[in-house]
Amino acid sequence: MPELAKQYDPKIVEDKWYRFWEENDYFRTEPDPEKKPYVIMMPPPNVTGILHMGHALQDAVQDALTRYHRMKGREALWMPGMDHAGIATQNVVEKQLEEEGIKKEDIGREAFIEKVWQWKEKHGGIISEQKRSLGDSPDWKRSRFTMDEGLSRAVREAFVKLYDDGLIYRGNYIVNWCPRCGTAISDEEVDHKDSDGNLWYIRYPLKDSDEHLTVATTRPETMLGDTGIARHPDDERFQHLKGKTAILPVIGRELPIIEDSFVDPKFGTGLVKVTPAHDPNDFAMGQRHDLPEVKVLDEQGKMTAEAGEDFQGMDRFECRKALVKRLEDHGFIEKVEAHKHSVGHCQRCKTMIEPYLSRQWFVNMKPLAEPAIKAVKEGRIKFVPKRWGKVYLSWLENIRDWCISRQLWWGHRIPVYTCNDCHKEWASVEEQTECKVLHSKNIEQDPDVLDTWFSSWLWPFSTLGWPEKNEDLDYYYPTDVLVSGYDIIFFWIARMIMAGIYFTGKEPYHTVYITGMIKDEQGRWMSKSLGNGIDPLDMIQQYGADAVRYSLVVLTTEGQDIKLAPTRFEMGRNFANKLWNAARFLLMQEKPDRFTVQQPTDLKLEDRWILSRLQDTLKTVKQHVDRYKLNEALLAIYDFTWHDFCDWYVELIKPRLYQADDPAEREGTLALALRIFETALRALHPFMPFVTEELWQQVAAIEGLDLGIQEPRTVMRQQYPATDKKLIDREAEREMELLQGVVQAVRNIRAEMGVPPKAEAAVQVKGPNDEIDILLQYADMLKTSARVSVLEAVNEKPGHSASSIVDSLEIFVPLKGLIDLDVERARLDKEIGRHEGMLKGILKKLGNDSFIKKAPKEIVDRELEKKADLELKLNKLIQNRSSLD
């Protein structure tokens, strides 16, 4: 193997090893009856998508789990694929055509769909390549697309089964309509935003009377579709209106005054206008009271002929202005109040949605929800963290029917056919060419397509060949864990559980692991408008994929949102560099042509300690991974590798590598260090695959080193290290912990008192004999690690000495002769005075009631932190000063 470069260059390493893995099919998986499968379904990104930081986070988690279980001997499948993304993809292609002066209607449905497929083949799937740069290890050869033939058939099979079982129906209902996208969208695709608007109080004349009644509305343009006025039956203020009729201003339509307990007497005047075609609650009220449904808005958000000829063709907001002016001019506006209210917007294009009466296809969800509720309540599916299970249950227990039809061309066309001669309607998996009754050719297929999520909810089993029975489906389904953000619990996670149980009789997975969401360092959502987005590809270019993966996993804590800044990736880069430097040091040591000794004949304290710490680390990692606390697992490996191995063990064995008189002892020491390092690389590999592969290959190439390597020769196919209980040595850990504490105490004293780095210090200790005996036994270690010249036991503190406490020991470092005591006294006096002055200023500020009341909480908290920090430093300075008297 070529010698390691002085510095780690992720670009060279990452490209090389990803090609190596993929070219050798190391991600490939096939059913193996000798192995237990481990399966994760990758949430299929949109075909229009590009890698964002949310993908990077969830992929880092999913890939770590996949690689870990693959190394644990499971047949690990991470199933990749892409979603056809109905609205998003159609919008992209429509915009391209518009730039050429073409509307989709100009070329027709079939030609337009062909254009979308052409776009997909040319531009779609960029995200799959981007995921490779992150180090993802799914079985790419199994990749599926929600519009491919197999999945399209699965969609038709699912639809027909639901249809035949009476769970799919069509009806006129109020749906969320996006005028920009020209389609219905589900409740979950609507973002509600608080908006500053107005509450218009409008006078409605009473028929055959000089009186009027006043109704408040936030959407005056919809009043043109009013077909009633409602009051609460218990509202005494309006008992005199019973049985009377109001007249709709401008239009002149007669409006019956009805009673309905839905009305909130506290809103507005206590009377509400009823617009059944343009409000879901009014629609339900209209159904109860048999009110007509008058549509005054069309699918483009323009006013219809029913709105009156003066307003027909106007945009809804243009109509609002014109109508309000007309009402004002004729004295129908009583008053206008500012009013903040929640307004729904299309999640895709941000257009304000309209509640719209439309004939759509729906799935009756309650029968599907009941077994899905039981699956979680009875523990067959668990959420991590648990709190998201409550959110899931709350939604399912209050579930509404799912509007599954979309007025688009790109997507799975609804497989329902109607005979124009006999009007029979039926659903079919196979394409139909004639009526089932009359055999007439005069039939039509429903023009709408299915909601994108209708194909996605089948993902865990449709990707494995369902509805056909096959080896893949039998072996890999049900899957193990679903990793996702909390934003699609309703869109996807809950629906997959319902679909899995309904279509296969089995829950699709046993665990749902919910990650937090990525926000900027101020806790804001990342967006183009704020300009606060962080491109993971830029971060990979700057810091390396391993650094990005490491940092994202470490920051993932129990599903909490992550406040991210580019500088957070420095910790991952620093760790990769630390590994590289440790490897360079070990690999540059003089080695025999072939190792014949695997460890020292007589293990030293540091050897027994590092081996014991390694076992504890591996045990901790397993416990944390089993509980999906991947950040804790990774930090355990980090702490062992950086602190225990690099900072302590490697430093402690340097004298044995440099000065050993016995070649076998030196060879055994180096061999043991390399073997421990190789174990750490295997433990770390699922989290940082690139740098660990590069360094593992270097170590694995050393002749005669007993590493138990198995084919194929790649770290990702080696066995994940397991705890060896025989190597756990609590006595070694206790003794080493004491020695480390003393070394750290002496180092701190040297730093605080300004002892020159090269000066050797005498150290005196007072305490229990058994602890002193340990220090004396390993005095050479203290001398090397803390530059100690003499170590001795004393019964009392010597004069002019700095002190520290470690367990039951008092540690003293006599300072006379090490530093100029007069100069140090003067320096400390000056520092004490400076800190006292700063503390006085902060105390004065905090004692000012005006400051405490007026200053923002974060500024007050910052001052309190400064106060605590200054008090700590001041006490330390005073303590150090007293040691010089």
N, C-alpha and C positions, 0 to 999 in steps of 0.2 A: 504493500500500500504506500502511496506517496505520503511524504511528511505533511502534517497538518500545517496550514498557513498560519502566520502569526496572528492574524485577526479573522474572526468569523464573518464570512460574507454570505448572508442568507440566499441571495439571488442565485449564486452558483450551486449551492447545496440543494435548494428546494427544487429547481428545475430538473436537476440530475436525478434525484431520488423519486420524484413523482413519475417521471418517464419509466424508471426502473420498475416501480410497483405496477404501473398500468400495463406496460409491455409484457410483464411476466404473469399477468392475470392474478395478482395476489389479492385483489378485492373480490374475486369470483367465488361464488358459493353455489353448491348443489346439495340437494337433500342427501343426508348421510345418516342411515339408521343407527350408526355407532355413536353419533354425537347428538347432543340436545341442541335444538336451534335457539338462536337469540335474534329477534327481529324488531327492527325499528322502521316505521314508515316515515320517510322524509316528507314533511308537508310540501306538496308540490308547488313551487313558485310559479307565478304567472309567466307565460311564454313571453310577455312584454317586459318582464322584470329585469332589473340589474341588482347585483349584490349590494345590500345595505347592511348597516351594522347589526340590525336585528337578526338577519340571516346568519351573519358571522357568529353571533352569540349562540344561537340555537344549533348551528352546525358544529361549533366547537364542542358543545355538550354532547350532541348525538354521536359525533365521530369519536369522542373520548370513550363513550359507553360501548360503541361498536368495537373499537380496537381493543379495549380492555377485555370484553367477553370473548373476542376472537382469540386473544392470547390465553384466556382461561380455558380454552378447549371447546368452546361452543361453536356451532356452525352459524356464524354471524352474518345476517343479511340486513344491510341498510338499503332500503328500497327507494331508488331515485325516480324522478319523473317531473313532468310539467303540467300545469293546468292551462286549458285553452283560453281562460279569462275572457268570457264573452264580451261584456261591454267594453272593457279596456282595449282588447284587440280590435274589435270592430271600429272603435273610435280612432285608433291609430291609422288603420287603412283608409277610413273615410277621409281623414285629414289629408292623407297623401293624394287621394283622388281629387279632393277639392283644390289642391295646389295645381292640378292639371286641368282645372275647370270642369271636372266630372262629378256628378252626383251618383250615388249607388243605384238610384232608380233608373238612371240613364243606361246602365249596362245590365240590369236585372240581377235576380238573386243568384242564379248559378254562376254567372261570370264573376259576381262580387265575391262569392265564397272561394272561387278559384284564385282570385287575387289575394285573399287572406292566406290561403295555403302557400302561395308563392312567397308572400311576406314571411310566413312562419319558417319556411325552408331557408330563406336567406338571412333573416335577422333574429328569428326566435331561437331561444336556447343559449344565448350569450351567457346567461347566468350559470349554466352548467360548466362552462369553461372557467368562469370566475370562481366557482366553488372548488375547482381543482387547485387553484392557486392558494386556497386556504388549507389544502391537504386533505379534503374530504375523501373517505374511502368507501363509498357505496359500490355496489355491483353495477357499474355503469352499463354493462351489456344487458341488464334487465330493465333499463330505463323505459318508462311508459309515458304516454301522452293521453290526456283525457278524451281526445277526439280520435285516437287510433281505433282501428276496427274492433279489436277485442273489448276495449272499454266502452265503445259506442254500443255494442251489442248488450253489454252488461247493463247499461243505462236503460235500454229499451226493455230488457227483461224485468228490471226493477219496476219501471213505470207500469208495465202491463200487469204485473202481479198486484201492485197496489190498486190499480184500476179495477181489475177483476175482483179484488177483495173488498171493493166499495170504499176504499180509503182515499181515492182521488175523485174530486168532483169539480164541476165548473159552475160558476155563478157570478151574478153582479154584486160586487162588493167594493167598498172604498179601499183603494190601495194607495201606497205611496208612489206617486208618479213623478218621474224626472222629465220635465219638458225638454231639457237639453239632450239627454240620452234617448228620449222618446220611448221609454219603457217603464213598466212597473218595477219596483225594487222592494226587497223585503225590509221588515222593521229593523233587522240587524245591519242593513246597509245605509241606514239614515243616521247622520250625526246631528245631534241636537245642540244648538248654540244659543246662549242667551243674547237677545237682540233688543236694542232700544227702539221701541215703536210707539204707537199711539192707541188710545182707547177712544173711539168716536161714539158719542151718545147721539143716537138718531131717533127722531120723532116719527112714529107710525100713526097716521090718523085712524080713528075708529070709524067703522062703517055706520052711516046714518047717525052721526054724532059730531059735535064740535070738539069733542075731546080727542086727545092723542095719548099714546103710551110711548115710553122711551126705552130703547134697547141699546146696549153697549156692544161694540164689536171691534176686533183688531184687524179685520179684513173686510172693509166696506164693499169691495167689488163683488164679494160672494153674495151680498144681500139680494142681488138681482136674481139669484136662484132660490130665494126664500119661498117656502111653501107653508109655513106655520110660525106661530109665536107660542112659546111655552112658559109656564109658571109652575112652581112647586105646589102640589095640592094643599100643603099645610101653611102656605104663605097667606096670612090674613089680609095683607095689603091689597091683594088683587082678586079677592073673592067676587067683586062686582063685575069682573071681566068674564066670568063663566058663561060659556055659550055664545060669546060675542065674536065679531070678526074684525080684523084690522085690514088696512089697505097698504100694500107695498108702495112706498114712494117711487116716483119716476115711472115704474112699470104699470102700477095700478092693479096688480093681482090681488085677489082676495085671500086673506090668510086666516085660517081658523085659529082661535086661541085655545090651546090644549093644556092639560095638566100632566106633568110627568115628574116622578120623584128624582130623576137624574139631575134636574135643575138645581144649581147652587144658589140659594137665595141671597148669599153674601157677595156674589160676583155682579159687578155693574149695578143695574137697578133691581136685579132679581128676576127680570124677564129676559129671555134669550130668544134670538131668532133661530129658526130651524131650517137648515140648508142640507137636505138629505144627500144631494149629489156631491157635496164638497166638504164633508166633515164626517169622520167615522162615528162619533157619538150622535150626531144629528141623523145619520143614516139609520142607526139602531132605533132612535126615537121615531123616525118616520115609518119604520117597519111596524113598530108597536101601534101607531096611530093611523096607518094607511095613508100617509101623505105622499103626494106625487114627488117624483125625482126630476128636477129641472137642471140640466147641465148647461152652465153658462160659460164654462172654460173648455177649450179643446186640448188635444194632446200636445200642442206646441205652447200652451200657456196663453193662448189668445181667446178673446171673448167670442162666443157663438151668437147665432141669430136670436137665441132665447134671451140674450142680455139686452136686446133692443137694438134697433137699427143705428142709434147714435153711438153705440159702443161696439158693435160687431166688428171683429177684425183687430181691435186694439190689443196691445200687450197688456197683461194683467196689471202691471204697475202703472202703466200709462192710463188705464181705465180707472184705477183707484183715484188718481189725481183729478181726472175729469169728472168722475162721479161725485167726489167730495165737493168740488166747486159747484156742481149743479145742485147738490143738496143744500149747500150754504146759501146759494142765490135764492132758493125757494123756502128758506127758513126751516129746513128739516134737521139741521145740526144744532143740538142743544148746547153741547160743550165738547171740548177735546182735552184729554188728559194724557200726559206722558205715561208710558206703560212698558215695563221690561218683561219680556216673555220669551219662552223657549221656542225656537223655530227650527224645523227639520231641514237639513241640507243633504243632498246626494253625496255620499261618501266618495264617489269616484270623481265627479266633476265640480262639486261644491255648489251646484245650483240649488236654489230654494225649491224644495219639493212641494207638490200640490196633492192634498187628499183628493182622489179622483175616482169617480164611479166608473168601473170598468168590468167587462166580462173576462174573468181570468180562471186559470186552473189552480186548485189548491189541494194540499195534502191534509187530511184530518190527522192531527198530530197526537191527540190525547191517547188513543190506543197504542201508539208507538212509544209514547213517553212513559207509560206506566211500568213496563219491564225495565226500562233504562233507569228509572228512579230506584227500583228494587235492587238493581245491580250494584249501585253505590251504597244504598242503605244497608244492604246485607254483606257488604265488604268484598264483593267479587271484583270491584274496581275501586282503587284508592287514588285520591288526589294528593300530590305533594307540591306545595304545602296543603295541609288539610282544609284550610279556610276556603279554598276554591271549590271544594266539594259542596259547601253550603250555597255558594253562588250558583253552581250548576243545578242543584236541587230546587232552588228558588225559581229559577227560570223554567225548569221542566214542570214544576207544580202549577205554574201560571201560564203554560204555553198556549200560544195562539196558532191557528192553522197557518200553514206555510204557503204563501203565494209562489208557485213554482214556474209560472209562465212569464216569458220576457218577449217584448216586441222587437226582436232582433233577427238578423239573418245568420250570424255566426254562432254556432252552438249546436246542441243536440235537438233536432226538430222533434216536436211532440208527436209521438207515434199513434195519433188518433185520426181516424178516417170517418168521413160522413158521405153517405150516398145522397146526391142531390135529387134523386127520383123518389126514394122511399123514406129518406131522412133518417135512416138507421145510422147509429154511431157505434164505433168499436175501436178497440186498441189492439195493435198487433206488433210483435217483434219483427216480423218480416215485412218488407215493403209490399203494399197492396196495390193491385191494378184493377180490381172490380169489386162490386158490392157482394157481400156474402149472401144476401137474400135474392136480389133480382139478377145478379151477375152483370149488372150494368157497369159500363166503363166510366159513367159520369159520377166519379167520386173525387173528393178533395181531401188532402191531408191538412191538418191544422197548421197554419203558417207560423205560429210562434215557436220559440225554442225554450228549452228548460233553463232555469237558473243554473249558473255555473256550479253552485254548491250541490246540485242534484247529482252530478257525476263525482264530485269530491267526497260525498258522504259514503260512497261505495269503495273508496280508495284501498282500505286495508285488505279487501278480498278480491275486488275486481282486478287489481294488478297481478294477482296470483292465478288468474284464469277463471274465476267464478263467472258464470254459473256452471261451467263445466266441472266435473269432478276430475281432479288430476293430482299427481304426486306433489307438486309445489303447494297446492292449497291444503292438502292433508298434512304436509310437513311443517310449513311455515305459519299457518293460521290456526288459532289466534296468535297475534303478535305479542310482544312483551310490554313495551312502554311507548307512549306517545309523548314527544317533547314539543311544547308549543308555548306561545305567549298567551296571556289571559284575554287578549283582544278577540280571539276566535273560539272561545269556549262555546258560544252559542252557534256561531256560523258553522263550525266544523266538528269540534270535539264531541259535543252532545249528539249531533246528528249522526256521526259515525257510530256511536254506541247504539243509538236507536236502530240504524240500518243493519249493523252487525247482528244484533239479536233477532231482528225481524226476518232477515233474509238467510242467515246461516244458523240461527239458534244458539250462537255463541257470542260472548262479549269480544270485541275486536282486540282488546289489550287489557292487562290487569292493573296497569299503573298509568296515570296521567301526570307527567312532571311539568309543572308550570314555571317557566322562567320569568324574571322581571322584564321590563321593557327598557330600552335604551333612551336616555334623555341627556340633555347637555349638562354641563357642570353646575348650572343654576337650577336644574330640575325642570327645564322646559322641554316640551316635545321638539324634536328636530324637524325643521321644515325649510323649504326653499325661501319662503318669505322672511324668515328670521336669519337665514344665512348661517345657521349653526350646525349644519349637518357635518358629519365626519365620514369620509369615504373609506371603507375598509381596505379597498385596493390601494389607496394612497398610503394607508398605515402599513400595509404589507410591504409596499415598495420602500418605505422609510425604515421600518423596524424589523421586518421579516414576519412570515406567517406564524411561526412558533411564538413570537412575542405577542402578536395579536391574540392568538388562542389562549396563551397563558393568562394574559391580563384580563380578558373577558371572563374566563372561568373563575379566576380568583375573586373577581368583583361580584360574582353571582352568589348572593346570600339569601337563601330561603325565599326565593321568588320576589325579593325586593327590587324595585326599579334601580337601574344603574345610572349614576351621574358620571358622565364620561367626558374627558378632555383628552386631546392627543397625547399629552405628557404622561397619561396613565400607562401607555404602552412601553414606557422606558423601563418599567420594572421587569417586563417580560424579556426585553432585549438584554438588560443587565444580567438576568439569570442565564440566558443562552451564552453570553460572553463568559460568565463564571464557569460554566460547564466546559466550554472550549479551552479556557486557560488551565483548568484542572487536568483535562485530557492531555493537553500539550506537555504539561509538567511530567505526568506519569509516562507518557509515550517517549519522551526525550531521555528518560533515564536509560543508562546502559543496561542492555538486556542480553541474556544468553541466546545462542542460536535457537535453542529450544528449552522451554522451562521444564525442569524435572522436579522442582520443589514448588508446592502450591501455597505454602504458608510457613511461617517460622516454626521451628521445632517446639519452642516454648513461647506460647502466646503471651505478650506483654499486656499490661493493664489496658493500654489504649486499644490494643487489638480486641481484647475481650469486650471492652466497652463499645466499640464501633459495631461489632457483630451483634451485640445485644440490642443496641439502638436501632440497627437495621431491622431486626425482627419486630420490634415494637412498631416501627414505622409501617412495615408491611401489614401488620395486624390492623393498625389504625386506618390505613388506606382502604382495606377491604370493608371495614365497618362503615366508613363514610360513603364509599361508593354504593354499598348495599342500601344505604338510606338516602341516596341521591344528593348527598352533601359533597358534590364534586370539588367545590372550592376548598373545603376542609381537607379532602384527600390530597389535593394538589399542594396545599400549604404544608402538609406533613412531609411530602417528598422534598419540597423546597427547603424546609428547615433542616431536614437530615442532610441533604446534599450540600447546601451552602454552608450551614453552620457546623454541623457535626463532622462531616467528611472533609470539606475544603478548609474551613477556618481552623479546625482543631486537629483532626486525624492526620491530614497531609502534613501539617506543620510539625506535629509530634514525631512523625516517622522520618523526617528529613535527616536528622543525625544518623539514623540507622542506614539510610540510603547513601549518605555521603561518607560516613566514617566507619562503617562496619568492617571489622577485620575478617569476619567469617563470610566468604562468598555465598554459602548456602543460606545463611541468615539474611543476607541482603536480598538474595533472589526470592526467598520466601516472603519477605516483607513487601517487595514490589508486587509479587504475584497476588498476595492477599489484597493489596490496595486496588489492583486492576480488577480482580474478581468482584470486589465490593462495588467498585465504580460501574462495572458492567451490569450488576444487579440493579443499581440505581437507575441506569439508563433504560432497562426494561420496564421498571416501575413507572418511569416518567413518560415512556413512549406514547401512550394513548393521548396525552395532553400536548406534547411537543414532538411530533413525529419526525420532523426533518433533521433537526440537530442530533436527536438520539440515534437515528439511523446512520448518519455520517460517523458519529463517534463510536457507535457499536461496531460498525464494520471495521474500524481501525483496531479496536481491541480484539475483535473476533479473529483477525488475521494473524495474531501473535501465536507462533508455534508453541505447542505444548501446554498452553494455558487451559486448565480444566474448567470449561464453561458449560458443558452439557449441551452444545449447539445441536439443533435439529434442523433438518431440511424442510422447506427451502431456506436458504441462508439469508434471511432478512430478519431484523429485529421484530417486525410486525407479526411474524409467524413463529416466534419463540414462545416459550411458556412464560406466563406472567409469574413473577416470583411469589412464593408462598412463605409464610412464617415457619421457621424451624425452631420449635420450642427448646430443643437441646442447646441452642446457642444463647438463650436468654440468661443473663448473668446479672442479677440485681445487686450483688455485692460490688461488682465492677462499676455498675452505674452509680451506686452510692458514693464510692470512693472518688470516681472521676468527677462527679458533680461537686464534691467538696473541693477538689483541686481546681476545678474551673472557677468556682466562686472566689477562691483565694487569689488566683491569677488575675481575675477581673478586678478584684478589690485593689490589688497592688497597681495594676495599670491605671485605674481611675485616680488613685492618689498621685501617681507620677504626673498624670495629665493636669490635675487640678492644681498641684503645687509647682508646676513648671520645672519638673526634674528633666534635665537634658536626656534625650532619647538613648544616647550611648552609655550614659552613666549607670553603673551597677549599684543597686541599693541593697542594704542589709534589711532583712525582714525578721521581726520578732513576733512570736505568737503566744497567746495566753488562752487556756481553755482545757477541756477534757483530754486526758492522756491518750484515749483511743484515737481521737481526731488528730492530735499532734503527731502520734506515731505514724498515721497515714501520710501526713505532710513530710515527715522526715524520711519515710521509706521512699517517697517519690520526689525527693528534693531536687534531683537533676531535672525533672520535668518543670518544676517551678523556676529553676535557674534559667532554663532555656526560654521558657514562655514569657517570663516577666522580668528578665534581666536582673535576677537576684544573685547577689554575691555570697551572702551568708544567710542561713536560716537557723534560728535558734528559739528555744522555748524560754519564756520569762514569767515571773510571777506578778509583775506590775508594769504599768506603762512607763516607757523611758521618756526623758525630757525632750522637748522640741521635736515631737514626732506627730505625724499624721496618723489617724486611725480609721479602721472600718470594722464592721462586724459581719462574719459569715457563719451562719448557723449558730453554734455555741462558742465559736472562736472569736477572739479579738485580735485583729491584725494591726501591727504597728510598723511604720516606716520612719526611722530616725532621719531627720532632715539635715542635721549639722554635717557640713562637708559636701552635701549634695547640691544645695542651693545657697545663695547669699541671703541669710535670714533677714538682715536689715532692709535690703532692697525688696524682698518679698513682703515684709510687714508694711512698708510704705505703699507698695502696689495694692495690697489688699485693703488698706485704710482708704485709699483713693476710690477703689471700686465700691467699697461699702458706702461711702459718702454719695457716690453717683447713683447707686441703686436706691438709697434712702430718699434722695431728691425726686427720682422718678416715681417712687411709690407714694410720696407725699402728694404729688400732682394728681395721680390717679384717685387717691382717697378723697381729695378735695372735689374732684369732678363727680365721683360717686356719691358724695355727701350733699350734692346740689339737687334738691327736689325737682327743680325745673328741668334739669338735664334728664333725670330718671323718668319724668312724666312725658317729656316731649320727644326725646331721642328714640329712633326705631329700636325695637327689641334686640336686633342683631348687633347694633352698635353698643348697647348697654352690655350685652353678653360678652362682646369682645373686650370691653374694658374690665369686666370681672375676670376674664381669663388672664389678661395682662397682670392684674393685681395678684392673682394666685401664683403666676409664674415668677413675678418679682419677689414675692414673699419667700418662695422656695429658694431662689437664687441668693437672696439676702441672708437667709438662715445658713446656707452652705458657706457663704463667704465669712460670716461671723465665726462659724465652727472652725474653718480653716485658719482664721486669724488667731483664734484662741490656742490652736495647737502650736503656735510659734512662741508663746509666752513662757 
